[in-house]
Amino acid sequence: MSRRKRFVSAVSAIEDAKSEVEELRDELQEWLDNMPENLQNSSKADLLEEAIDNLESVVDHLDEAISVEVEFPGMY
């Protein structure tokens, strides 16, 4: 397989990983949004917010990786 095709395959894997991380982030956000009012200021809510923020950071980094363009030189 050519280097270009391998790179495209790697970017596709990153896109799949990004989708999975976004899904996890959304699940945690839904959990937080549906948390009973008496738990909204609890340590569990704080942990959820931190996890959501960290997952959002991962999504941002994966977006950066996806957007990188690489030109592969020919053999000669």
Secondary structure per residue as TSV (DSSP state, phi and psi in degrees):
chain	resnum	aa	ss	phi	psi
A	1	M	-	360.0	139.7
A	2	S	-	-69.5	160.2
A	3	R	H	-60.9	-40.5
A	4	R	H	-61.5	-46.3
A	5	K	H	-64.5	-38.1
A	6	R	H	-64.2	-39.6
A	7	F	H	-65.5	-44.9
A	8	V	H	-59.6	-40.5
A	9	S	H	-63.9	-41.0
A	10	A	H	-65.2	-41.6
A	11	V	H	-63.4	-38.8
A	12	S	H	-62.1	-39.8
A	13	A	H	-65.1	-38.0
A	14	I	H	-64.9	-41.5
A	15	E	H	-61.6	-40.2
A	16	D	H	-64.1	-42.3
A	17	A	H	-63.6	-41.2
A	18	K	H	-60.5	-43.7
A	19	S	H	-60.8	-41.2
A	20	E	H	-65.0	-43.6
A	21	V	H	-65.3	-40.2
A	22	E	H	-62.3	-39.7
A	23	E	H	-63.8	-43.7
A	24	L	H	-61.3	-45.9
A	25	R	H	-57.8	-45.0
A	26	D	H	-65.5	-38.5
A	27	E	H	-62.1	-44.2
A	28	L	H	-67.2	-37.3
A	29	Q	H	-64.4	-40.8
A	30	E	H	-63.9	-41.9
A	31	W	H	-58.6	-47.9
A	32	L	H	-63.0	-44.9
A	33	D	H	-63.1	-30.8
A	34	N	T	-98.2	7.6
A	35	M	S	-67.3	137.3
A	36	P	-	-55.7	147.9
A	37	E	G	-55.3	-37.9
A	38	N	G	-69.8	-11.7
A	39	L	G	-106.2	-3.9
A	40	Q	T	-65.6	-20.6
A	41	N	T	-110.7	23.8
A	42	S	S	-90.7	171.1
A	43	S	H	-65.2	-30.6
A	44	K	H	-64.1	-42.8
A	45	A	H	-63.4	-40.6
A	46	D	H	-61.1	-42.3
A	47	L	H	-64.6	-40.1
A	48	L	H	-62.8	-45.1
A	49	E	H	-61.3	-41.3
A	50	E	H	-64.7	-43.2
A	51	A	H	-64.0	-41.8
A	52	I	H	-61.7	-45.1
A	53	D	H	-61.1	-42.7
A	54	N	H	-66.1	-40.0
A	55	L	H	-66.2	-36.9
A	56	E	H	-63.4	-38.1
A	57	S	H	-63.3	-41.4
A	58	V	H	-61.6	-43.7
A	59	V	H	-58.7	-44.8
A	60	D	H	-60.3	-43.5
A	61	H	H	-66.1	-39.0
A	62	L	H	-66.4	-37.8
A	63	D	H	-58.7	-42.8
A	64	E	H	-60.6	-44.1
A	65	A	H	-64.1	-39.0
A	66	I	H	-66.0	-34.2
A	67	S	H	-80.5	-8.0
A	68	V	-	-71.7	131.1
A	69	E	-	-101.8	133.7
A	70	V	-	-126.0	125.7
A	71	E	-	-101.8	122.5
A	72	F	-	-94.4	125.0
A	73	P	-	-71.6	154.9
A	74	G	-	-71.6	169.9
A	75	M	-	-65.8	-32.7
A	76	Y	-	-133.4	360.0
